[in-house]
Amino acid sequence: MGELFCFPLKQHIGAKAAPAIVKGDTIVRGQPVAYKGQNDLGANVYSSVSGIVTEVTDEAIYVLADDEQKSDYRKLKADTPLALIEESGLVGLGGAGFPTYAKLNRPFEKDGVVIVNAAECEPILEHNIRAIEQKPEQLVRGLEIAMEVVRAGRGIIAIKEIHEKAVAAINKVLAARNGREITVHLLKDMYPMGEERAVIRECLGTLLGVESLPSEAGAIVINAETTCRIQEAVDLKKPLIDKNMTVAGKLKDDRKQIQVFYDVPLGISVGSMLKRAGGLADDYGELIMGGPFTGKRTSPDAPVIKTTGGIIAAECFPKGPQKIGLLVCACGADQKRLEEIAESLGSEVTGCEFCKQAHPVKAALKCENPGKCPGQVQKVMALKKAGAEAILISNCTDCSNTVMSCAPGLGLPVYHCTDGALRAVNQRIIRKIR
């Protein structure tokens, strides 16, 4: 019997898509199963497999995949680049899932720039960089298409300087291309260098306000994989049905703690991806969908969706202190996530403080100046006064340094939201970082 795939109707910012099929339908790979409303901000949903529709609910569509699957797909029908991008169901594949066509449907009047965010900001995740190393020409071509759609005069590929092989591969393509309007901008190796406003600050020298959009800096920022999938939508007329991702952590084969998978069919389960990676180790603390900083706890039954960048089996939770204080950073795990981790540590939360640069914007927090943070002594002392015996933080590189400059001196051990994931792959935990 084939595998069951799940396609949620909402995998993006905006309205849910409406089902286009019914239970019992036989469908093929690349066939639309749900459409966005004509005037809605949203995204179409396609089946990544051929099979039979077993259930249609208000939240998702379930497809029992045929035992044998072909790699071809039903092609898109639109005939212009922007229309193809909209039809494809493409959204931002590295963040919240903002529909890509909506980013590109307002051409610049003058002097616009499209920036490819290839920072691969979260630790452990490697799929974007590995893909660029193998197919740099796809990234450059996707950027060219985006620039053409929005009539941008130039393009920038922003990538961390530590990724020397990927940088060399991009530069080789650009050199053969003989064009000067696309350049590479090297970023420092720190978190959160891939935050959208941090990328604009580093590339253009403009620090946007917490409620400002990139357009205010004359820019559009697109994730690296999204840029590559733009090329597929336009040149190959391929809908968004596959996803690159990293699977890592407490796996049975501890020699392969970090694995990259290309063109994973959307809708596959987390458990199936862990099996592809060789299976889970006998002991692990939690499963995380996403990266160590901003990922969420997940389960083996959960489906891989458009925004899934990673699946991490974290290290077992240690026994935490009886009472713990939370210090929330806009660049990392939110309060709810830290409370979840505290519960798993067996600790009672005695207080919660927020980084002084964290500002509420709609339903989330935004950092005033991502990665360049003030001291945290006042916040740490407040948690100490509230009775905390230790603190759990979600801070960026710079904030973590400031916490470590004061917390140990106050007798407060420090836990970080990324600890379980980083320990699972034997990477250095985030504390004092030079």
N, C-alpha and C positions, 0 to 999 in steps of 0.2 A: 504494500500500500504506500502511496506517495505521502509527502510531508504536508502538513497544514500550514498555510501562510495567512498572516493577518495584515490587513491594510486599513489602518485607522483613517477616518474621514477628515481628520484635522491633524496635520503634521507640520504646521506652519503658523505664522502670524496671520490673523484674519479669520474669515468665516469657514465653517465646515463645508466640505464638498458634498454634493447630493448624489446618492447612488444612481448608477446608470445601468445596472444589471439586477437580476433577481435570483433567488435561490433556485438551483438546478441548471442555470445557464452553463454552457461549455464555452470557455474563453481561451484566448491565446496570449502568449507573452507580448507585452506592449499594447494590449487592448485597454482602453479607458474603462475604469470601473466606477469612477465618480467624477463629476464635473463641478467646477466652481461656478457660482452664479455669475451671470453676464456682467453685472455691475458691481460685483463683490470683490473685495481684496481677498484673494485666496489662491488655491492651486488645484489643478486637476490631479487625480490619482490614477495610476496605471498598475495593472498586474505585471509582476516580474516573472511570472510563470504561466505555463499553459495548464489548464485543469478544469475542475468543476466547482462552481460556487456552492458552498455548503450552508452558508448563513449570511444574512444581511441584517445588521442591527442599526440603531441610531448612531452608533459610534464607530463601527468597523465593518469590513467585508472580509469573509473567510473563504479561502480557496484551497481545495485539496489538489495538490500538484500531481500531474502525471508522473509516472515512474521515470520516463525518459523525457528530458528537456533539451530543446534545441537552442542554440545561441542567437538565432535570428529573432526578429521582433516585428510587430506591425508598425509601420512608419507613420510619422506625423504628416499632416496634410497641408499645413499652411505654406505660404510661398514667399514670406519676407522674414528676415532674421528676428525682428521683435515679435512677430506673430508666432513664429516657431518656438521661441523661448517661452512665451506665454502658454502656448498649447502644451508644451512638454511637461508642465507641472514643476519646473525648476524653482527651487528656493535656495536661500543661503544655507549651505551645507556645513558650515562651521560654527553656527551660533543659534539664533532664535528662529531661523527659518523664514526670513522676510522674502516674499515672492520676488524673484529676480526681475521679471518683466516690469514690476512697479518701480524698481530702482532705475530702469533704463528707459522709461517711457517719457521722460522729459529731457530732451536734448539740450546741451549747453548752448547759450547764446554766443559765448566767446570764452577762450582760454580755459576750457575745462580739462581735467585730468582724471583718468581712471587708474586707481591703485589696486593692484592685486595683493591681497594680504596673504603672504606665504610664510608668515612668521612661525607657524606650527607652535603656538604659544604654550599650550599645556605640556607639562612633562609627560614622559612615557609615549605619548602619541607620535607615530612616525610615518603614517600613511601618506600625508601630503608631500613630505620631502622625498620619500622613496619614489612616489609617482613622478615627481618633477625630474628626478635623476634619470628615470627610464624614458619619459616622454616629454622633454622640455618644449618640443615644438608644438605639442597640443596646448600647453599653457600659453605660449606666445600667440598662437592662432586664436584662442579664445579671447585673449585680451584685444587683439586686432578687431575682432567682431564687435566686442563691447564698445570699443572706441568709435567704430564706424556708426553703430546704432545711436550713440549719444553725441556724435560729432565732436569728440574730444581731440584736442590738438596734441596731446601727449599721454603716454602711459608710463606707469612706474611699477616695477615688481619689487615689493618690500619683503626682504628675507633676512633671517639672522645670519651674521657673518660666520658663525660656526659651521654652517652647512656648506662647506667648501666645494664638495662634489656637485651639489645641486646648482650652486652659483656658477661654477665653471660650465655646466651643461647649458644653462640659460644663456650665458655670455657667448658660447659657441654658436647657438642659434641666432642670436642677435647680430653677431659679427657677419654671418653668412647672409643675413637679411639686408644689410647695408642701410638700415633706417636709423635715424637719430631720435625719432620721437618716442621710442621706448627705451627706458634706462632701468638699471638695477640700483636699488637703495639698500645698503647693508644696515641691519639693525643690531643693537647690542643683545647679548644673551641674558635677558632677565624677564621676569614675569611682572606685569602683563603686557609685554611689548606688542602682542597681537591685538590688543583692545583697539577698536576702530579709531577712537580719538587719539590714542597713543601713536598709531600708525600715521595719521595725518600730521600730528605734531612733529614726528621724526622726519617725515618726508617733505613737508611743506613749511615747517617752522611756525605753524598756526595751532594754538591751543584753543579748541572749541569749548564753549560752555557745556554744562551737563545736559542741557535740554536742546542744544544745537544739533543740526543735522550736517553731514558732510558737505551738502550742497552749499552751505554758508562759506565753506572754504574753497568752493569751486571744484569739488571732488566727488567721486563715487568710489566706494571701497567694496571690492568683491573678493570673497574667499577663494583660495587657490583651486580647490576641487570644483567649486561652482564655475569658475572660469573655464576649466577643462570640459565640464558638462555643457557649457554654452557651445563649445566647438562641436560636440556630438549632436546637440539639438539642431544646429544650423547646417552643418556639413553632412551629417549622417541621418538627419531627421529621426533621431532616437529620443523617445520620451525618457523621463527620469525613472528608471527602473532598477538601476544598479548603484552601489555605493562602495567606496573604498573605506577601510576601517582598520583599526589596530585592536588586537585581542591580546591581553597580557595578564600577568600576575601569577597566582597560585595554580599553575597547571601541572599535569602529571609529569611531563617532561621538563624538569627544571633547567634544562639546557636551552630551552626555547621559551623563555619567560616573556618575550615581546615578539609578536608575530603580526605581519601585515598581510591583509587580504584585499585583493582587487576585484571590483565588479561583483560584489556580494549582492544577490537578489534581494531587493527590499521586501519586507514582510516575513523574512525568515526569523526564527526564534533565537533569543539569546542563547538558550541551551544548545541549539544546533550549531551555532558559531563556536561555542566552547568545545563541542565535540570535534569540529573541524580543526581546532587548535590542539587536539590530542586529549581533551578531557580535563575536568577539574581535578585538582589535588584533593586528598581526603579531608584536609582541613583548610578552611578559609573563613574570613570574617564577614564579608558582604560582597555583593556584585554591584559594580558601579557602571552605569551607562554614561559615557562621556569621558572627560578628563578628571584628574585628581582634584583640581580646584573647584570646578563648577559642575561636575557630574552629579547624577542623582542615583539613589539606590534603586536597583531593578531586580527582576526575578528571571529564572530560566524560561518562563512562559512568555515573557514580554517580547514584542516584535521589534526588529530593527526597522527604524523609520528614516526619513530623509535626513534628519539632523544627527543621526547616530555617528559619532566619530570613533568611539572606542567602547570596548567592554573590558572591564578590569576586575579580576578576582583579587580582592584585597587581603592582606594579612589578618590573622585573627586579632581581635581586640584585646589589649592588655587590661588588667584590672586598674581602673582609674581611681582617683581620689574620691573621698566621700562627697566633698563639695567642690564644684568647679564653676569658674566664671567664663563667660563667652565674650570674645572680642571679634565683632563682625567687620569685615572689610568689603567694600563694594566690588572688589576684583575677585573675590573668592566665594566660598560657600556662604549662603544666607543664614539667617537666624534659625529657620526651621531645620535646615540641614545640620547645623551645629548642635541643635537640641537632640536630633536623631542620633548623632555620633555620641553625645554625652550619655544618652540612655544606654547605648551599647557598651560604653565604658563602665556602666554601673554607677554613674555619678549624678548627684543632685545639682541642678543649676541654681546658683545663688544670686546671679546677676548677669545682665547683658549690657555691654557697651558697644558703641559704634565708632569706627574711625572718624575723626573730625572732618575728613574730606569726603565722607560718604553722604551723598544727598539723595533723598527720595525723589524719583522721577517715575510717575505713574505707579506701577506695581513693583518696581525694582529700585535698587540703589545704583547710583552712578558716582564714580570717583572724580573729584575735582581736577586732578592732574595724575592720571594713571601711571603708577610706577615711581612717582616722585612724591614721597609721602612725609608728613610731619612726625614729630616724636609722639610716642604713645604713653609716656610716663603717667600723665593725668588719668588716662583710661585704666591703666593697669592698677594704679593706686586705688581707684574707685572700686575695682573688683576685689582687691585685697580687703578694703574696708567693708565690703558686702559679705565677707566671710569666706571668700574663695580660698581653697588650699592649693589650687593650680588654675591655669587658664587654658582654654581651648580657643585657638585663633584660626582665621581664614585669610591671613594677610598676604600681600604680595611680597616680592623679594625685599624691597626697601623697608616696608612696614615691619616685616619679620625681624630685620636687623635692629630696628628701634625698640621693638618689644624685648629682644634679647639683651639690649643694653641696660634694661631696668628690672625685668621680672625676676631673674635669678638673684639679684641683689636684695629683692624683697622676699626671698624665700618661696617664690612661686614657680614650680615646674611648668614647662610649656608643652602643650600638645598642639599639633597642627592638623587641619582637616585632611591633608594629603598624606599623613603618616602611613596609614594602612596600605595605600596603593604603592607608595614609593618603597616601603620595606618589602613588599611582595616581589619586586623586581630588583632588589638589592641596589637601589639608587639612594644617594645621600638625601636624608630628610631635610626639610626646610627649617633652618634655625638661623644661626649667624652665617651670613654668606658674604664673601668678599666680591 
